[in-house]
Amino acid sequence: MTSVVAHAPADSGLRDVPCADRNGILEMMSMRRDPFAFADERLARFGKVSGLNALGVQMVIAQGPRAANEILMNKDRAFANGPAWTYLIGPFFNRGVMLLDFEEHRHHRHILQQAFTPTVLKGYMQAMQPMIAEQVRTRFPTGRVTMFDEFKALTLDVALEVFLGVELPKAEADKLNRAFMDTVRAGTAYVRKPVPGGRWRKGLRARAVLEEFFYANIPAKRARETPDLFSVLCHAASEEGHRFTDEDVVNHMIFVLMAAHDTSTITMTQMAYRMAKAPEWQQRARDESSTLNPELGYDDLGRLEAVDLIMKESLRMCPPVPAQPRMAIKDTQVQGFYVPKGSMVAVPQLANHRDPEFYTHPDVFDPERFTKERAEDKGHRMAWMPFGGGVHKCIGLYFGQMEIKTIMHHLVRSYEWSVPDDYEVPMDYSSLPVPKDKLPVTVRRL
């Protein structure tokens, strides 16, 4: 059976959003089990705009780059990030920059941007380059290796070095890592109460662990400027002289560190998988990196053309954040469909990135589609949007690409890896997209 999200006003000229009457939990389970089949089924049944009841709210799924452009560019200021993300992850990432809107968001982002200027990024590059080179050369294992685990450990080390400017004992680093994992998973809990053993309760406890760590380290960061993100946020000021409070610093550090840590891990895991399945691309990246010095400079990043193509195609096939939610804060419309105030609206870039209108053979790994000659991602400004779009576009996207390219440069120079010909990575889409088996590969040192 089919119903509608809400009936459009009689004189509006807008269409009603069709909505399945199926139980919302069953819909969510179906979407998490196979998001591509779920998107295809809804597209065939309802078209690009449809509704469902999910996690206790009425949700409108608006597929396609054109709908994404209306929502994310938000020219009518009808959609807000804060209410949507707060409903999903607010208790765990309270007042992170992605959860702020309009003037408050602009104010906070303006101060945060000082931590990601080209000059500061070059400083991060100088700090992480030798550490990554040493880690890859001396600590990366051979034989049967679960790449997701290795990348996660490495990106955490980079985050501690570049973002926190601290060295932690392994036990404390592992504690922080577990806390970040629990906060991310908590947002997709079916039971959104602190029930013992549930994701929600684990997320609340994890948030307390992270807050305790950052508050304990703020006095030292306030006392002396150091070239790490934590220190930059403690000392950065707006043109009017406004500075972040301790609470602001803690909120932004928890959010930014999570975002940088998890998204880079997911992206490199997908790259490693695709390079194992397409060894000709792995070799192409290796040949290219072999022409450069082992130690990369900031200006060398643009010369890693093969790695860049592989990264972009991996981000297309599996964006680390599979959807962008917004809340309608007034009655509005998307692609001619009536969206009432209070509806959560989702931009499903996981599905949008495989839109056959813009991508030839969209299920096929084909990095060449990002070359200047083909430029399939340029068919629409929102055809490729792994970093989001509009004013909430990822503030750390250049740092993330810098980190990923540096790690992959050192990895392909020193190792090769493979998977069995019949291997297909089993994905878990219940939170951020990660391989259920952590991507086991066979690694050989060159």
Secondary structure as UniProt FT lines:
FT   STRAND          2..4
FT   TURN            10..11
FT   STRAND          18..20
FT   HELIX           24..33
FT   HELIX           35..46
FT   STRAND          49..54
FT   TURN            55..56
FT   STRAND          57..62
FT   HELIX           65..73
FT   TURN            75..76
FT   STRAND          79..80
FT   HELIX           81..89
FT   TURN            90..92
FT   TURN            94..95
FT   HELIX           97..99
FT   HELIX           102..112
FT   HELIX           113..116
FT   HELIX           118..139
FT   STRAND          143..146
FT   HELIX           147..158
FT   HELIX           159..164
FT   HELIX           170..186
FT   TURN            187..188
FT   TURN            196..197
FT   HELIX           199..223
FT   HELIX           229..235
FT   TURN            239..240
FT   HELIX           246..277
FT   HELIX           279..290
FT   HELIX           298..303
FT   HELIX           305..317
FT   STRAND          324..328
FT   STRAND          332..334
FT   TURN            335..336
FT   STRAND          337..339
FT   TURN            341..342
FT   STRAND          344..347
FT   HELIX           349..352
FT   TURN            353..354
FT   TURN            356..358
FT   TURN            362..363
FT   HELIX           367..370
FT   TURN            372..374
FT   HELIX           376..379
FT   TURN            381..382
FT   TURN            386..387
FT   HELIX           390..392
FT   TURN            395..396
FT   HELIX           397..414
FT   STRAND          415..418
FT   TURN            421..422
FT   STRAND          427..428
FT   STRAND          434..435
FT   TURN            436..437
FT   STRAND          440..445
//
